[in-house]
Amino acid sequence: MNQKQTKFGMSKLSERDISGLIQLSASVGWDYDEQEIRTVMSAGTVYGHKNEQGTIISSAAMISYAEKLASIGMVIVNDSYRGHGLGKELTEACIRSVPDDVTIMLIATKEGKPLYEKLGFDTITCVHKLISDNYVAFHQEDGGLEYDVLPLTDIHFEQVRAMDRDAVGADRGPFLAVRIRQARQGVVVTHRNGNLAGYGLGIAGPVNMILGPIVATNHDVACCIIRELAKEHQGRLRIDVPDGQALFVRSLEKSGFVKESQPPIMIKNSSSLPERNHTLFGIAAQIFG
């Protein structure tokens, strides 16, 4: 099939384009809903192309965190319009939108990886995507430590923000504020002295409840957060776990999670992600890093 070289106009998309983005997402089997896209737009910028009829035929989003780290996601091109270079043009627009000294990360699909390599991204690690259709809590000893598990409220926000910053290597305060409002449930785990030991969010979607971010001082606290978020949920659960948390992955598998894939994390403008303290047990979502 000959590929046309039609030039489609690229622009920044807005809230009035949300329904079109939902349709685009569904066309490739992804499950972005209105709430998720609103969070993306609140935290970053969405670019896209439209055809002559005004239908959105491509998208890509850039989320920036405190001029230190940025994440590209929601890179979608309608099947009927592949071969026009739309994905490349959108990714390049995302790259140009941040300074050259900002570390840019993305979690690549198998189809997108060759393009990102051509644009200078290198694979440095991966995440483990796990799904559960039948969660059963895996109970284990908590090491004798005493915790309180509480609903996440405004009084916890600054502690959560600081803990998240150390886990991710960048301040994600504005994003977290929006994400917490979006969450179906948020929990914190505190030591009896009030110090934060971890936090987690459960985000309701049309297909899965996403468990993330999950940040915890240790494996036991991370498991405690998962049990609390999942205990009353009837339906499918999803979590994306950074590489290096093998014990946590095994605990999830004992609870009924199954590993579906292991997509690569790729970066540009740096040889590594910002320094992290190994307390990130579940990412917010692949688009947010």
BALOBA-1460 file (C-alpha; in Angstrom, 3 decimals):
// residues 289
<rec num="1" residu="m" x="0.000" y="0.000" z="0.000"/>
<rec num="2" residu="n" x="1.367" y="3.388" z="-0.984"/>
<rec num="3" residu="q" x="1.650" y="5.738" z="1.938"/>
<rec num="4" residu="k" x="0.282" y="9.210" z="1.243"/>
<rec num="5" residu="q" x="2.386" y="12.146" z="2.316"/>
<rec num="6" residu="t" x="-0.600" y="14.239" z="3.375"/>
<rec num="7" residu="k" x="0.300" y="16.973" z="5.839"/>
<rec num="8" residu="f" x="-2.062" y="17.151" z="8.796"/>
<rec num="9" residu="g" x="-2.020" y="20.136" z="11.097"/>
<rec num="10" residu="m" x="-0.668" y="19.545" z="14.586"/>
<rec num="11" residu="s" x="-1.996" y="21.552" z="17.530"/>
<rec num="12" residu="k" x="-2.350" y="21.574" z="21.284"/>
<rec num="13" residu="l" x="-5.569" y="19.890" z="22.298"/>
<rec num="14" residu="s" x="-7.981" y="21.157" z="24.943"/>
<rec num="15" residu="e" x="-10.866" y="19.962" z="27.069"/>
<rec num="16" residu="r" x="-13.259" y="20.279" z="24.153"/>
<rec num="17" residu="d" x="-11.243" y="17.518" z="22.480"/>
<rec num="18" residu="i" x="-11.691" y="14.998" z="25.308"/>
<rec num="19" residu="s" x="-14.441" y="12.994" z="23.610"/>
<rec num="20" residu="g" x="-12.313" y="12.719" z="20.470"/>
<rec num="21" residu="l" x="-9.337" y="11.523" z="22.499"/>
<rec num="22" residu="i" x="-11.490" y="8.868" z="24.185"/>
<rec num="23" residu="q" x="-12.559" y="7.618" z="20.744"/>
<rec num="24" residu="l" x="-8.952" y="7.630" z="19.514"/>
<rec num="25" residu="s" x="-7.860" y="5.677" z="22.583"/>
<rec num="26" residu="a" x="-10.622" y="3.119" z="22.091"/>
<rec num="27" residu="s" x="-9.664" y="2.692" z="18.426"/>
<rec num="28" residu="v" x="-6.343" y="1.136" z="19.475"/>
<rec num="29" residu="g" x="-7.761" y="-0.830" z="22.423"/>
<rec num="30" residu="w" x="-6.700" y="1.586" z="25.179"/>
<rec num="31" residu="d" x="-9.026" y="2.664" z="27.967"/>
<rec num="32" residu="y" x="-8.515" y="6.374" z="28.631"/>
<rec num="33" residu="d" x="-11.671" y="7.900" z="30.094"/>
<rec num="34" residu="e" x="-12.717" y="11.496" z="30.705"/>
<rec num="35" residu="q" x="-11.292" y="11.723" z="34.220"/>
<rec num="36" residu="e" x="-7.926" y="10.346" z="33.179"/>
<rec num="37" residu="i" x="-7.615" y="12.729" z="30.231"/>
<rec num="38" residu="r" x="-8.603" y="15.680" z="32.409"/>
<rec num="39" residu="t" x="-5.834" y="14.735" z="34.830"/>
<rec num="40" residu="v" x="-3.357" y="14.494" z="31.946"/>
<rec num="41" residu="m" x="-4.383" y="17.937" z="30.706"/>
<rec num="42" residu="s" x="-4.174" y="19.414" z="34.197"/>
<rec num="43" residu="a" x="-0.646" y="18.087" z="34.657"/>
<rec num="44" residu="g" x="0.722" y="18.593" z="31.145"/>
<rec num="45" residu="t" x="0.127" y="19.323" z="27.468"/>
<rec num="46" residu="v" x="-1.570" y="17.126" z="24.892"/>
<rec num="47" residu="y" x="-0.687" y="17.492" z="21.203"/>
<rec num="48" residu="g" x="-2.555" y="15.949" z="18.301"/>
<rec num="49" residu="h" x="-3.482" y="15.928" z="14.628"/>
<rec num="50" residu="k" x="-6.940" y="16.196" z="13.121"/>
<rec num="51" residu="n" x="-8.104" y="15.158" z="9.668"/>
<rec num="52" residu="e" x="-10.103" y="17.276" z="7.245"/>
<rec num="53" residu="q" x="-13.326" y="16.427" z="9.081"/>
<rec num="54" residu="g" x="-11.910" y="17.575" z="12.423"/>
<rec num="55" residu="t" x="-11.573" y="14.061" z="13.823"/>
<rec num="56" residu="i" x="-8.596" y="13.530" z="16.128"/>
<rec num="57" residu="i" x="-6.303" y="10.992" z="14.462"/>
<rec num="58" residu="s" x="-3.262" y="11.144" z="16.743"/>
<rec num="59" residu="s" x="-2.141" y="12.252" z="20.194"/>
<rec num="60" residu="a" x="0.840" y="12.553" z="22.518"/>
<rec num="61" residu="a" x="1.130" y="14.075" z="25.973"/>
<rec num="62" residu="m" x="4.040" y="15.652" z="27.819"/>
<rec num="63" residu="i" x="3.958" y="15.822" z="31.629"/>
<rec num="64" residu="s" x="6.661" y="17.963" z="33.291"/>
<rec num="65" residu="y" x="7.762" y="17.707" z="36.912"/>
<rec num="66" residu="a" x="9.535" y="20.720" z="38.415"/>
<rec num="67" residu="e" x="11.942" y="21.346" z="35.505"/>
<rec num="68" residu="k" x="13.867" y="18.170" z="36.330"/>
<rec num="69" residu="l" x="11.903" y="15.266" z="34.873"/>
<rec num="70" residu="a" x="9.291" y="14.938" z="32.140"/>
<rec num="71" residu="s" x="7.257" y="11.991" z="30.907"/>
<rec num="72" residu="i" x="5.824" y="11.342" z="27.450"/>
<rec num="73" residu="g" x="2.735" y="9.183" z="27.064"/>
<rec num="74" residu="m" x="-0.589" y="8.664" z="25.294"/>
<rec num="75" residu="v" x="1.246" y="8.393" z="21.971"/>
<rec num="76" residu="i" x="-1.513" y="7.096" z="19.696"/>
<rec num="77" residu="v" x="-1.971" y="7.142" z="15.928"/>
<rec num="78" residu="n" x="-5.190" y="5.894" z="14.358"/>
<rec num="79" residu="d" x="-4.465" y="2.781" z="12.308"/>
<rec num="80" residu="s" x="-5.815" y="4.406" z="9.139"/>
<rec num="81" residu="y" x="-3.287" y="7.234" z="9.367"/>
<rec num="82" residu="r" x="-0.082" y="5.381" z="10.129"/>
<rec num="83" residu="g" x="2.824" y="5.922" z="7.784"/>
<rec num="84" residu="h" x="2.491" y="9.711" z="7.687"/>
<rec num="85" residu="g" x="5.094" y="10.361" z="10.386"/>
<rec num="86" residu="l" x="2.488" y="11.675" z="12.820"/>
<rec num="87" residu="g" x="3.917" y="9.841" z="15.855"/>
<rec num="88" residu="k" x="7.407" y="11.161" z="15.100"/>
<rec num="89" residu="e" x="6.147" y="14.733" z="14.712"/>
<rec num="90" residu="l" x="4.233" y="14.572" z="17.989"/>
<rec num="91" residu="t" x="7.124" y="13.041" z="19.936"/>
<rec num="92" residu="e" x="9.489" y="15.699" z="18.581"/>
<rec num="93" residu="a" x="7.023" y="18.400" z="19.682"/>
<rec num="94" residu="c" x="7.013" y="16.919" z="23.186"/>
<rec num="95" residu="i" x="10.815" y="16.863" z="23.249"/>
<rec num="96" residu="r" x="11.050" y="20.495" z="22.110"/>
<rec num="97" residu="s" x="8.612" y="21.611" z="24.811"/>
<rec num="98" residu="v" x="11.170" y="21.138" z="27.625"/>
<rec num="99" residu="p" x="14.762" y="22.372" z="28.054"/>
<rec num="100" residu="d" x="17.621" y="20.160" z="26.891"/>
<rec num="101" residu="d" x="18.763" y="19.501" z="30.468"/>
<rec num="102" residu="v" x="15.439" y="17.953" z="31.527"/>
<rec num="103" residu="t" x="15.458" y="14.149" z="31.688"/>
<rec num="104" residu="i" x="12.667" y="12.857" z="29.445"/>
<rec num="105" residu="m" x="11.271" y="9.403" z="30.136"/>
<rec num="106" residu="l" x="8.675" y="7.219" z="28.522"/>
<rec num="107" residu="i" x="7.424" y="3.659" z="28.802"/>
<rec num="108" residu="a" x="7.467" y="2.228" z="25.321"/>
<rec num="109" residu="t" x="5.193" y="-0.158" z="23.491"/>
<rec num="110" residu="k" x="6.806" y="-2.774" z="21.277"/>
<rec num="111" residu="e" x="5.539" y="-0.874" z="18.229"/>
<rec num="112" residu="g" x="6.841" y="2.493" z="19.416"/>
<rec num="113" residu="k" x="10.298" y="1.432" z="20.605"/>
<rec num="114" residu="p" x="12.057" y="1.663" z="17.189"/>
<rec num="115" residu="l" x="10.800" y="5.238" z="16.700"/>
<rec num="116" residu="y" x="11.987" y="6.320" z="20.138"/>
<rec num="117" residu="e" x="15.403" y="4.789" z="19.502"/>
<rec num="118" residu="k" x="15.695" y="6.816" z="16.299"/>
<rec num="119" residu="l" x="14.860" y="9.948" z="18.296"/>
<rec num="120" residu="g" x="17.707" y="9.307" z="20.763"/>
<rec num="121" residu="f" x="15.976" y="7.450" z="23.593"/>
<rec num="122" residu="d" x="17.849" y="4.659" z="25.357"/>
<rec num="123" residu="t" x="16.374" y="1.753" z="27.329"/>
<rec num="124" residu="i" x="17.581" y="1.816" z="30.941"/>
<rec num="125" residu="t" x="15.144" y="-0.409" z="32.850"/>
<rec num="126" residu="c" x="11.558" y="-1.653" z="32.714"/>
<rec num="127" residu="v" x="8.280" y="-1.927" z="34.570"/>
<rec num="128" residu="h" x="6.271" y="-5.071" z="35.272"/>
<rec num="129" residu="k" x="2.597" y="-4.793" z="34.315"/>
<rec num="130" residu="l" x="0.467" y="-7.067" z="36.509"/>
<rec num="131" residu="i" x="-3.273" y="-7.712" z="36.291"/>
<rec num="132" residu="s" x="-5.611" y="-9.434" z="38.737"/>
<rec num="133" residu="d" x="-9.091" y="-10.669" z="37.892"/>
<rec num="134" residu="n" x="-9.429" y="-12.478" z="41.212"/>
<rec num="135" residu="y" x="-7.536" y="-10.766" z="44.022"/>
<rec num="136" residu="v" x="-7.088" y="-12.697" z="47.268"/>
<rec num="137" residu="a" x="-5.198" y="-10.902" z="50.023"/>
<rec num="138" residu="f" x="-1.835" y="-12.472" z="50.758"/>
<rec num="139" residu="h" x="-1.349" y="-12.205" z="54.501"/>
<rec num="140" residu="q" x="2.121" y="-12.144" z="55.942"/>
<rec num="141" residu="e" x="3.880" y="-11.063" z="59.062"/>
<rec num="142" residu="d" x="4.474" y="-7.316" z="59.294"/>
<rec num="143" residu="g" x="7.757" y="-7.701" z="61.117"/>
<rec num="144" residu="g" x="6.372" y="-6.654" z="64.475"/>
<rec num="145" residu="l" x="6.038" y="-3.034" z="63.374"/>
<rec num="146" residu="e" x="2.937" y="-1.145" z="64.377"/>
<rec num="147" residu="y" x="1.172" y="0.919" z="61.747"/>
<rec num="148" residu="d" x="-1.993" y="2.936" z="61.405"/>
<rec num="149" residu="v" x="-3.765" y="2.765" z="58.052"/>
<rec num="150" residu="l" x="-5.763" y="5.931" z="57.443"/>
<rec num="151" residu="p" x="-7.647" y="7.654" z="54.628"/>
<rec num="152" residu="l" x="-5.412" y="10.128" z="52.782"/>
<rec num="153" residu="t" x="-6.595" y="13.670" z="53.565"/>
<rec num="154" residu="d" x="-5.325" y="17.213" z="53.051"/>
<rec num="155" residu="i" x="-3.382" y="17.094" z="56.307"/>
<rec num="156" residu="h" x="-1.127" y="14.404" z="54.839"/>
<rec num="157" residu="f" x="-0.427" y="16.136" z="51.541"/>
<rec num="158" residu="e" x="2.930" y="17.763" z="52.272"/>
<rec num="159" residu="q" x="4.306" y="14.548" z="53.779"/>
<rec num="160" residu="v" x="3.021" y="12.594" z="50.783"/>
<rec num="161" residu="r" x="4.546" y="15.131" z="48.402"/>
<rec num="162" residu="a" x="7.940" y="14.912" z="50.106"/>
<rec num="163" residu="m" x="7.876" y="11.110" z="50.181"/>
<rec num="164" residu="d" x="6.885" y="10.975" z="46.533"/>
<rec num="165" residu="r" x="9.672" y="13.411" z="45.596"/>
<rec num="166" residu="d" x="12.302" y="11.166" z="47.166"/>
<rec num="167" residu="a" x="10.805" y="8.084" z="45.512"/>
<rec num="168" residu="v" x="10.582" y="9.552" z="42.005"/>
<rec num="169" residu="g" x="13.460" y="12.021" z="42.088"/>
<rec num="170" residu="a" x="11.339" y="15.050" z="41.187"/>
<rec num="171" residu="d" x="8.656" y="17.188" z="42.804"/>
<rec num="172" residu="r" x="5.263" y="16.104" z="41.442"/>
<rec num="173" residu="g" x="3.166" y="18.233" z="43.791"/>
<rec num="174" residu="p" x="0.767" y="19.788" z="41.240"/>
<rec num="175" residu="f" x="0.185" y="16.424" z="39.575"/>
<rec num="176" residu="l" x="-0.367" y="14.669" z="42.916"/>
<rec num="177" residu="a" x="-2.949" y="17.240" z="43.977"/>
<rec num="178" residu="v" x="-5.003" y="16.487" z="40.855"/>
<rec num="179" residu="r" x="-4.433" y="12.750" z="41.054"/>
<rec num="180" residu="i" x="-5.556" y="12.552" z="44.666"/>
<rec num="181" residu="r" x="-8.789" y="14.356" z="43.787"/>
<rec num="182" residu="q" x="-9.326" y="11.895" z="40.948"/>
<rec num="183" residu="a" x="-8.665" y="8.832" z="43.113"/>
<rec num="184" residu="r" x="-11.466" y="6.551" z="44.155"/>
<rec num="185" residu="q" x="-9.492" y="5.890" z="47.336"/>
<rec num="186" residu="g" x="-6.286" y="7.139" z="48.889"/>
<rec num="187" residu="v" x="-4.598" y="5.719" z="51.970"/>
<rec num="188" residu="v" x="-1.590" y="6.510" z="54.110"/>
<rec num="189" residu="v" x="0.277" y="4.220" z="56.456"/>
<rec num="190" residu="t" x="1.814" y="5.917" z="59.462"/>
<rec num="191" residu="h" x="3.988" y="4.815" z="62.333"/>
<rec num="192" residu="r" x="2.402" y="5.302" z="65.725"/>
<rec num="193" residu="n" x="4.584" y="8.418" z="66.125"/>
<rec num="194" residu="g" x="2.811" y="9.961" z="63.126"/>
<rec num="195" residu="n" x="5.664" y="9.657" z="60.633"/>
<rec num="196" residu="l" x="4.601" y="8.582" z="57.178"/>
<rec num="197" residu="a" x="5.551" y="5.047" z="56.168"/>
<rec num="198" residu="g" x="3.761" y="5.007" z="52.823"/>
<rec num="199" residu="y" x="0.869" y="6.115" z="50.687"/>
<rec num="200" residu="g" x="-1.150" y="4.739" z="47.800"/>
<rec num="201" residu="l" x="-3.976" y="5.631" z="45.441"/>
<rec num="202" residu="g" x="-6.640" y="3.569" z="43.715"/>
<rec num="203" residu="i" x="-7.837" y="5.083" z="40.428"/>
<rec num="204" residu="a" x="-11.099" y="3.750" z="39.009"/>
<rec num="205" residu="g" x="-11.074" y="3.285" z="35.243"/>
<rec num="206" residu="p" x="-13.473" y="1.785" z="32.720"/>
<rec num="207" residu="v" x="-11.589" y="-1.543" z="32.692"/>
<rec num="208" residu="n" x="-9.202" y="-1.628" z="35.667"/>
<rec num="209" residu="m" x="-8.743" y="-0.038" z="39.027"/>
<rec num="210" residu="i" x="-5.174" y="1.224" z="38.820"/>
<rec num="211" residu="l" x="-3.154" y="0.821" z="42.012"/>
<rec num="212" residu="g" x="-0.624" y="3.621" z="41.994"/>
<rec num="213" residu="p" x="1.362" y="5.493" z="42.905"/>
<rec num="214" residu="i" x="2.403" y="3.132" z="45.683"/>
<rec num="215" residu="v" x="5.276" y="4.538" z="47.756"/>
<rec num="216" residu="a" x="6.424" y="2.757" z="50.915"/>
<rec num="217" residu="t" x="9.417" y="2.521" z="53.195"/>
<rec num="218" residu="n" x="9.503" y="-1.256" z="52.795"/>
<rec num="219" residu="h" x="7.853" y="-4.276" z="51.202"/>
<rec num="220" residu="d" x="5.535" y="-4.947" z="54.170"/>
<rec num="221" residu="v" x="4.095" y="-1.441" z="54.056"/>
<rec num="222" residu="a" x="3.594" y="-1.701" z="50.285"/>
<rec num="223" residu="c" x="1.667" y="-4.969" z="50.744"/>
<rec num="224" residu="c" x="-0.412" y="-3.359" z="53.493"/>
<rec num="225" residu="i" x="-1.380" y="-0.536" z="51.114"/>
<rec num="226" residu="i" x="-2.386" y="-2.968" z="48.369"/>
<rec num="227" residu="r" x="-4.561" y="-4.959" z="50.785"/>
<rec num="228" residu="e" x="-6.322" y="-1.797" z="51.927"/>
<rec num="229" residu="l" x="-6.962" y="-0.475" z="48.404"/>
<rec num="230" residu="a" x="-8.076" y="-3.825" z="46.992"/>
<rec num="231" residu="k" x="-10.063" y="-5.354" z="49.848"/>
<rec num="232" residu="e" x="-13.507" y="-4.098" z="48.838"/>
<rec num="233" residu="h" x="-12.980" y="-3.801" z="45.097"/>
<rec num="234" residu="q" x="-15.030" y="-6.064" z="42.854"/>
<rec num="235" residu="g" x="-13.360" y="-6.141" z="39.487"/>
<rec num="236" residu="r" x="-10.053" y="-6.048" z="37.693"/>
<rec num="237" residu="l" x="-6.937" y="-4.592" z="39.290"/>
<rec num="238" residu="r" x="-3.781" y="-3.330" z="37.592"/>
<rec num="239" residu="i" x="-0.415" y="-2.280" z="38.945"/>
<rec num="240" residu="d" x="2.825" y="-1.365" z="37.151"/>
<rec num="241" residu="v" x="5.816" y="-2.185" z="39.347"/>
<rec num="242" residu="p" x="9.290" y="-0.725" z="38.733"/>
<rec num="243" residu="d" x="12.054" y="-3.235" z="38.164"/>
<rec num="244" residu="g" x="13.986" y="-4.084" z="41.324"/>
<rec num="245" residu="q" x="10.972" y="-4.921" z="43.497"/>
<rec num="246" residu="a" x="11.080" y="-8.690" z="42.956"/>
<rec num="247" residu="l" x="9.845" y="-9.621" z="46.446"/>
<rec num="248" residu="f" x="6.837" y="-7.339" z="46.044"/>
<rec num="249" residu="v" x="6.054" y="-8.851" z="42.635"/>
<rec num="250" residu="r" x="6.112" y="-12.338" z="44.157"/>
<rec num="251" residu="s" x="3.700" y="-11.225" z="46.880"/>
<rec num="252" residu="l" x="1.356" y="-9.806" z="44.242"/>
<rec num="253" residu="e" x="1.491" y="-13.074" z="42.311"/>
<rec num="254" residu="k" x="0.544" y="-14.969" z="45.479"/>
<rec num="255" residu="s" x="-2.496" y="-12.666" z="45.689"/>
<rec num="256" residu="g" x="-3.673" y="-13.549" z="42.188"/>
<rec num="257" residu="f" x="-1.845" y="-11.008" z="40.034"/>
<rec num="258" residu="v" x="-0.446" y="-12.231" z="36.716"/>
<rec num="259" residu="k" x="2.398" y="-10.526" z="34.873"/>
<rec num="260" residu="e" x="1.165" y="-9.488" z="31.421"/>
<rec num="261" residu="s" x="4.176" y="-7.647" z="30.037"/>
<rec num="262" residu="q" x="7.470" y="-5.992" z="30.861"/>
<rec num="263" residu="p" x="7.637" y="-2.759" z="28.834"/>
<rec num="264" residu="p" x="10.918" y="-0.830" z="28.709"/>
<rec num="265" residu="i" x="11.567" y="2.535" z="30.336"/>
<rec num="266" residu="m" x="13.456" y="4.739" z="27.902"/>
<rec num="267" residu="i" x="15.097" y="8.114" z="28.570"/>
<rec num="268" residu="k" x="16.630" y="11.022" z="26.669"/>
<rec num="269" residu="n" x="18.888" y="13.928" z="27.725"/>
<rec num="270" residu="s" x="20.490" y="11.845" z="30.469"/>
<rec num="271" residu="s" x="22.111" y="8.486" z="31.125"/>
<rec num="272" residu="s" x="19.867" y="7.733" z="34.115"/>
<rec num="273" residu="l" x="16.689" y="8.760" z="35.863"/>
<rec num="274" residu="p" x="16.975" y="11.307" z="38.690"/>
<rec num="275" residu="e" x="18.247" y="9.737" z="41.905"/>
<rec num="276" residu="r" x="15.595" y="7.647" z="43.644"/>
<rec num="277" residu="n" x="15.523" y="5.974" z="47.066"/>
<rec num="278" residu="h" x="13.924" y="2.635" z="46.014"/>
<rec num="279" residu="t" x="10.604" y="3.305" z="47.782"/>
<rec num="280" residu="l" x="8.504" y="3.390" z="44.590"/>
<rec num="281" residu="f" x="6.540" y="0.123" z="44.448"/>
<rec num="282" residu="g" x="3.891" y="1.108" z="41.908"/>
<rec num="283" residu="i" x="3.934" y="3.892" z="39.325"/>
<rec num="284" residu="a" x="0.999" y="6.258" z="38.873"/>
<rec num="285" residu="a" x="0.387" y="4.980" z="35.324"/>
<rec num="286" residu="q" x="2.599" y="4.483" z="32.326"/>
<rec num="287" residu="i" x="1.845" y="7.958" z="30.997"/>
<rec num="288" residu="f" x="2.938" y="9.619" z="34.243"/>
<rec num="289" residu="g" x="6.093" y="7.580" z="34.854"/>
